Amino acid sequence: MTAVQTASHPLTNDIGDSYWLPFTAMRQFRSNPMMFAGAEGMHYIAADGRRILDAMAGLWCVNAGHAQPRIVEAIREAAGRLDFVSSFKMSHPGTFELADRLANVAPEGLNHVFFTNSGSESVDTALKIARGYHRARGDAGRTKLIGRAKGYHGMGFGGLSVGGIGRHKRDFGPLLPDVAHLALPYDRSMAFSQGQPSTGAGYADELEALLQINDPATVAAVIVEPVIGSGGVYPPPVGYLDRLRAICSRHGILLIFDEVITGFGRLGRTFASQALGVTPDIITCAKGMTNGAVPMGGVIVSDAVFDAFMAGPPEVIELFHGYTYSGHPLACAAGLATLNVYDELGLFERAAAMAPKWEEALHGLKGEPHIADIRNIGILGVVELTPRAGEAGARGSQVAQACYEDGVLVRASGDLVVLSPPLIIDEDQMGQIVDAIRSAVRQLR
Ligand SMILES: Cc1ncc(COP(=O)(O)O)c(C=O)c1O
């Protein structure tokens, strides 16, 4: 591979003025643009031809590794066969097949799939379905939504409202009214837990307290990521999700698991719900659904939720919601090929088998300078650095930069070094990631 070549931008540092990147310091990016020319398996090919080990699976999505040949081929074939068909009052066979396949691998009782194009759309769809469900049952007073501190549910106004990262919301209010948040189920006594903290299930009881303030009969849904992802990789304390489930059931409130990151093998099963033994009423997913190769998301709902919508006159649209690209033929082809690849390569079983090695590798960093905590579950992890006084985030970005120079792509989110490699990772590559972080933190001041 050579440097990126395009007609108008022949040099990697000649990137023009037009493109506004998401979640990026534009002016800083311009001074040192990180550009990729290709990708294969565990690696990106940088614009300068270097092979970079991808410790983030793109952005928590390329679970089967980059440019997976069977997925690439399926997309190629689909593009030439049926470029587009609306999903409004018509469809194509791929949507039905993919929905059936997803229902088959989803937790028991979650049998109906609504297609979207992203995690954000999945979350907003799920929140609307939750409110619509109560209304369809004659309980229209249930409109309140409960999220959680540090939750990330995408960038739509719905997801932003239930999300729990203050900086994401600050510039864009007012958001949805009638939203409350649970606290983060974490305290420093849990630092360096390996996997799920053994204490902390009691944090779930805060939901009961919130419901007494808000009147449980006005609450539509509680939405949480089973494992907080973008907010800092916080595995749930043992028993915590079970308690949330029990409280929601007791009060007739829907429980939504946002599995945009945890879906498709991260925790060694199709969904974290299955790995952790707690079944929600609604699952949102995206990312690993197509291995990141074509944008797609989904909302998988229980029979009870679906059936509530199906009670009216059959000629009336039950859910006034959808997107032009819902169930796009290319995305369905990618989704079906992706599920086949996960199955045929046994990638979820592999993730489960590799998780203890991942845990051991990451926790081998304990005791290195500036490390405040290391958290892990499945093939997910984070190394939390102590912020340098007056320069929050500086150590995180220095570690990410040093790792990159060392040939490893990690994601810095403030002073968190976030890790979510493809599930095809081997032990040597785990070692390479950990070695890069070790050497980077030793250079920090
Ligand atoms: C848990 C969760 N929900 C929703 C989203 C939003 O997904 P998207 O960026 O595809 O809209 C993300 C993205 O990282 C996520 O992690």
The ligand as a Tripos MOL2 file, in Angstrom:
@<TRIPOS>MOLECULE
LIG
   16    16     1     0     0
SMALL
NO_CHARGES

@<TRIPOS>ATOM
      1 C1        -24.4690    1.6990   23.4350 C.3       1 LIG1
      2 C2        -24.5500    2.5640   22.2240 C.ar      1 LIG1
      3 N1        -25.7330    2.9760   21.7900 N.ar      1 LIG1
      4 C3        -25.8650    3.7430   20.6980 C.ar      1 LIG1
      5 C4        -24.7610    4.1200   19.9910 C.ar      1 LIG1
      6 C5        -24.9120    4.9970   18.7700 C.3       1 LIG1
      7 O1        -24.6220    4.2830   17.6380 O.3       1 LIG1
      8 P1        -24.3630    5.0470   16.2430 P.3       1 LIG1
      9 O2        -23.0870    5.7860   16.3980 O.co2     1 LIG1
     10 O3        -24.3220    3.9150   15.2510 O.co2     1 LIG1
     11 O4        -25.5300    5.9370   16.0120 O.co2     1 LIG1
     12 C6        -23.4990    3.7090   20.3930 C.ar      1 LIG1
     13 C7        -22.2900    4.1080   19.6420 C.2       1 LIG1
     14 O5        -21.1790    3.8850   20.0410 O.2       1 LIG1
     15 C8        -23.3790    2.9320   21.5450 C.ar      1 LIG1
     16 O6        -22.1980    2.5380   22.0000 O.3       1 LIG1
@<TRIPOS>BOND
     1     1     2 1
     2     2     3 ar
     3     2    15 ar
     4     3     4 ar
     5     4     5 ar
     6     5     6 1
     7     5    12 ar
     8     6     7 1
     9     7     8 1
    10     8     9 2
    11     8    10 1
    12     8    11 1
    13    12    13 1
    14    12    15 ar
    15    13    14 2
    16    15    16 1
@<TRIPOS>SUBSTRUCTURE
     1 LIG1         1 GROUP 0 **** ****
